[in-house]
Amino acid sequence: MKTSKSAIAIVVVISVLLSLILGILDYETQSLYDLFFGDSGNIIAIILYASIFSCIGFFLLFLIKQLKNIL
């Protein structure tokens, strides 16, 4: 069974949004400008958080697909 493109897009969008929310919650971040242009470490953290959230999302998709096959 193949994962649909819409499911992959949803996982990526949700992971990027969650990483941006996590970046905004940083105590030094006052605005979106500070988040993207204030410190280069913020961009690296956003990319890292998005990657981690994507891995979790794809793992959950895999589990759901396997459970559907079993049941």
N, C-alpha and C positions, 0 to 999 in steps of 0.2 A: 504494500500500500504506500502511496506517495502522499506527502504532506502538501496541502494546497498552498498556492502562492499567497492567498489572502491570509491564511493562518500565519505564515512566515512574516508577512508585512505587519500584522497586528502585534506579533511578539516584538518585532524590532521597534515599532512606534511606542509601544508601552514601555519598553526598556529605556528608550531615549528620554521619554517623559519622566520616568522615575529617576533617572540619573540627573536630569535638570532640576527636579524638585529637591533631590538630595544636595545638589550643589547650591541651590538657593538657600537651603537651611543652614549653611555655614555662617557662623557668627560674623565673619569679616565681610560677607557679601551684602552690599546695600542695594544693588540694582542688577539688572541683567547685563549692563555694560561692565560692571565690576566682575561679573561671573565670567564673561568671555574675554575681556581685554585687560583686566586688572592684574592678573597673575597667570603666567603660563602653566603653573601647576594645576590650576582649575580645569583647563582644557584636558590635560592628561588624566585628571581624576574623573571627569565626565566620560571620557572614552573608556576608561577602566571600569567604571560603574556600569556603563551601558553594556559592555562586554559580559560582565558578570551576570547582570539581569537577563541578558539574552541567553546565556548558557542555562540559567535556571528555567527560563521560559521554554526553550527547546527541549530540555529534559522533561518538563511537565507534559509537553506535547507528545513526546515519545511514550511516556507512561500511559497517558490517556489512550493513545493509539493501541498500545499493547493490551490494555484492559479491554478495549472494544473487541479485539481479536479473540481474547480468552472467553469473553461472555458472548 
